[in-house]
C-alpha cells in the first residue's frame, strides 16, 4: 500500500470520527449526568443542553431587562388648580421576540379639566438585555386641557435605563409630539421612575409636562404597578 492510500484512509477515518462526535458527546453527557431518560424526555431545557450548549451570554443580551407592567395610580394636576384624578396604563407588552413593544394609557382629572388617552408602539434599537436602550415611538393620542383639545399621530423617542434586570428598578424618559407640524401640535415630555418592593409589585412616580399653543400643563402621579 503506497503512502497516498495510507493518508487517504486516515483522512476518511478522521472525518467519520468527527461526524460521530455530537452523538457520542450527547451519550457521554447523559451517562455522566446519570439522568433517567423519562426526565430528559420531559425537559426541553435538558434536551437543548444535551444537544448543544447554548450561548448564555447571547441569551442574557436578548432577555428583556424590563418587564410588562400594569399600572394604576393617582394624579395631581398643579396647572389645573391642583386638581386630582386617576391614571391607568399597560406598558411594554412585548410583541413576539422582537424589540417591538406596545403601551397604552389613560388619565383624567375628577374636575373634567384634564384628559389624555393613547397608545404607542416602541421599537428598541439595542438588544433588549441592555441596561440602556433607545426606541423611536409612533402612536395615537387625544389630549384635553380645559376648553382646548386635540388628537392625532404621536411621534417621538424614548430612553430606557434599566438599573436592575427583570424590572426591579428602571427610569424611562420620553419626548413626543401629538399632531406634529400642525397648528394644534402638542409637545409631551414624560419621566417615570419605578422600584420593585416584591417580585411582582412596584411603586412608581410619573412627571409629565405638556406644552400646547393654548396651555402649559403638568401632571404628577404615584402608582402601584403589577409586573406581568
C-alpha positions as CSV (number, residue, x, y, z in Angstrom):
1,X,0.0,0.0,0.0
2,X,1.5,3.3,-1.0
3,X,1.7,6.4,1.1
4,X,-1.1,8.2,-0.7
5,X,-3.6,5.4,0.1
6,X,-2.5,5.4,3.8
7,X,-3.1,9.2,4.1
8,X,-6.4,8.9,2.3
9,X,-7.7,6.1,4.6
10,X,-6.5,8.1,7.7
11,X,-8.3,11.2,6.4
12,X,-11.6,9.3,5.9
13,X,-11.3,7.9,9.4
14,X,-10.9,11.3,10.9
15,X,-13.9,12.6,9.0
16,X,-16.1,9.7,10.2
17,X,-14.9,10.2,13.8
18,X,-15.7,13.9,13.7
19,X,-19.2,13.3,12.4
20,X,-19.8,10.9,15.3
21,X,-18.6,13.4,17.9
22,X,-22.0,15.1,18.6
23,X,-23.8,11.8,19.1
24,X,-21.0,10.4,21.3
25,X,-20.9,13.7,23.3
26,X,-24.6,13.6,23.9
27,X,-24.4,10.0,25.1
28,X,-21.5,10.8,27.3
29,X,-23.2,13.8,28.8
30,X,-26.3,11.7,29.5
31,X,-24.3,9.0,31.2
32,X,-22.1,11.5,33.1
33,X,-25.2,13.3,34.4
34,X,-26.9,9.9,35.2
35,X,-30.4,11.4,34.4
36,X,-33.3,9.0,33.8
37,X,-34.4,9.0,30.2
38,X,-38.0,9.9,31.1
39,X,-36.8,13.1,32.8
40,X,-34.8,14.1,29.8
41,X,-37.8,13.5,27.5
42,X,-40.0,15.8,29.7
43,X,-37.5,18.6,29.8
44,X,-36.9,20.7,26.7
45,X,-34.2,22.6,28.6
46,X,-32.2,19.4,29.3
47,X,-32.7,18.3,25.7
48,X,-31.4,21.6,24.4
49,X,-28.3,21.5,26.7
50,X,-27.5,17.8,25.8
51,X,-27.8,18.6,22.1
52,X,-25.8,21.8,22.1
53,X,-24.6,24.1,24.9
54,X,-26.5,27.4,24.5
55,X,-24.8,30.7,24.2
56,X,-25.8,32.0,27.7
57,X,-24.2,35.4,27.1
58,X,-26.3,36.0,24.0
59,X,-29.4,34.8,25.8
60,X,-28.8,37.4,28.6
61,X,-28.2,40.1,26.0
62,X,-31.6,39.4,24.4
63,X,-33.6,38.6,27.5
64,X,-35.5,41.8,28.3
65,X,-34.1,43.9,31.2
66,X,-37.5,45.4,31.9
67,X,-41.0,43.8,32.2
68,X,-44.5,44.3,31.1
69,X,-46.4,46.4,33.7
70,X,-50.0,47.1,34.6
71,X,-50.1,50.5,36.3
72,X,-52.8,52.2,38.4
73,X,-52.3,55.4,40.3
74,X,-53.5,58.8,41.5
75,X,-52.5,62.0,39.7
76,X,-52.1,65.6,40.7
77,X,-52.6,68.4,38.1
78,X,-50.9,71.6,39.6
79,X,-51.5,73.6,36.4
80,X,-55.3,73.0,36.7
81,X,-55.9,74.4,40.2
82,X,-54.3,71.3,41.9
83,X,-57.0,69.0,40.6
84,X,-56.7,65.3,41.4
85,X,-57.5,62.3,39.3
86,X,-56.6,58.8,38.3
87,X,-54.4,57.2,35.7
88,X,-54.2,53.6,34.3
89,X,-51.7,52.2,31.9
90,X,-50.4,48.9,30.4
91,X,-46.8,49.4,29.4
92,X,-44.3,47.5,27.2
93,X,-46.3,44.5,26.0
94,X,-43.6,42.6,24.0
95,X,-44.7,41.6,20.5
96,X,-43.2,38.3,19.7
97,X,-39.4,38.0,20.2
98,X,-38.5,41.4,18.8
99,X,-37.6,44.8,20.1
100,X,-41.2,46.0,19.5
101,X,-43.5,46.8,22.5
102,X,-47.0,48.2,22.8
103,X,-48.0,50.7,25.5
104,X,-51.4,52.2,26.2
105,X,-52.5,54.7,28.9
106,X,-55.4,56.8,30.2
107,X,-55.7,59.6,32.7
108,X,-58.3,62.1,33.8
109,X,-58.9,64.7,36.5
110,X,-62.0,64.5,38.6
111,X,-63.0,68.1,37.7
112,X,-63.0,67.4,34.0
113,X,-60.2,69.8,33.2
114,X,-57.7,67.3,32.0
115,X,-57.9,64.1,29.9
116,X,-55.5,62.1,27.9
117,X,-55.7,58.7,26.2
118,X,-53.4,57.0,23.7
119,X,-51.3,54.0,22.6
120,X,-47.8,53.8,21.3
121,X,-45.5,51.3,19.6
122,X,-41.8,51.4,20.6
123,X,-39.0,49.7,18.6
124,X,-35.9,49.3,20.8
125,X,-32.8,49.7,18.7
126,X,-30.4,47.8,21.0
127,X,-30.7,44.2,22.3
128,X,-33.4,44.1,25.0
129,X,-31.0,42.9,27.6
130,X,-29.0,46.1,27.5
131,X,-29.2,48.4,30.6
132,X,-29.5,51.4,28.3
133,X,-31.8,51.4,25.3
134,X,-33.4,53.8,22.8
135,X,-36.7,53.5,21.0
136,X,-38.5,55.6,18.4
137,X,-42.2,55.7,19.1
138,X,-45.3,56.1,17.0
139,X,-48.9,56.0,18.0
140,X,-52.1,58.0,18.5
141,X,-53.1,60.4,21.3
142,X,-56.0,62.6,22.4
143,X,-55.3,65.3,24.9
144,X,-57.6,67.8,26.6
145,X,-56.8,70.7,28.8
146,X,-59.7,73.0,29.8
147,X,-61.6,74.0,26.7
148,X,-58.6,73.1,24.4
149,X,-58.3,69.6,22.9
150,X,-56.5,67.9,20.0
151,X,-55.7,64.5,18.7
152,X,-53.5,62.9,16.1
153,X,-50.4,60.9,15.4
154,X,-47.9,60.8,18.2
155,X,-44.2,60.7,17.2
156,X,-41.2,60.8,19.4
157,X,-38.3,58.9,21.1
158,X,-37.9,57.1,24.4
159,X,-34.8,56.4,26.6
160,X,-35.0,53.4,28.9
161,X,-32.4,53.0,31.8
162,X,-32.8,49.5,33.4
163,X,-31.0,49.9,36.7
164,X,-31.7,46.3,37.6
165,X,-32.8,43.3,35.5
166,X,-36.4,41.9,35.3
167,X,-38.0,45.3,36.1
168,X,-36.7,45.6,39.6
169,X,-35.8,49.3,39.0
170,X,-35.8,51.5,35.9
171,X,-36.1,55.0,34.6
172,X,-38.0,55.9,31.4
173,X,-37.7,59.3,29.7
174,X,-39.8,60.1,26.6
175,X,-40.3,63.1,24.3
176,X,-43.1,63.1,21.8
177,X,-45.3,65.4,19.7
178,X,-49.0,65.0,19.0
179,X,-50.1,66.1,15.5
180,X,-46.5,67.3,14.8
181,X,-46.2,70.1,12.3
182,X,-49.8,71.2,12.6
183,X,-51.2,74.3,14.3
184,X,-52.5,72.0,17.0
185,X,-49.2,70.4,17.8
186,X,-48.7,69.4,21.5
187,X,-45.3,68.5,22.9
188,X,-45.2,66.0,25.8
189,X,-42.2,65.3,28.0
190,X,-42.6,62.4,30.5
191,X,-40.3,60.9,33.1
192,X,-41.1,57.7,35.0
193,X,-39.1,56.0,37.8
194,X,-40.1,52.6,39.2
195,X,-38.8,50.4,42.0
196,X,-40.0,46.9,43.0
197,X,-40.6,46.0,46.6
198,X,-41.7,42.4,45.8
199,X,-41.1,40.1,42.8
200,X,-44.4,41.2,41.3
201,X,-45.2,44.7,42.7
202,X,-43.6,48.1,42.2
203,X,-44.0,51.7,43.2
204,X,-43.5,54.3,40.5
205,X,-43.8,58.0,40.1
206,X,-44.5,59.9,36.9
207,X,-43.8,63.5,35.9
208,X,-45.3,64.9,32.7
209,X,-45.0,68.3,31.0
210,X,-47.5,69.1,28.3
211,X,-47.0,72.2,26.1
212,X,-49.6,73.3,23.6
213,X,-50.5,76.6,21.9
214,X,-53.2,77.1,24.4
215,X,-51.7,75.9,27.7
216,X,-48.6,74.7,29.5
217,X,-49.7,71.9,31.7
218,X,-48.1,69.4,34.1
219,X,-49.0,66.2,35.9
220,X,-47.5,64.2,38.8
221,X,-48.6,60.7,39.8
222,X,-47.9,58.0,42.3
223,X,-48.6,54.5,41.1
224,X,-48.8,50.8,42.0
225,X,-47.5,48.5,39.3
226,X,-48.1,44.8,38.7
227,X,-45.2,43.1,36.9
228,X,-46.7,40.7,34.3
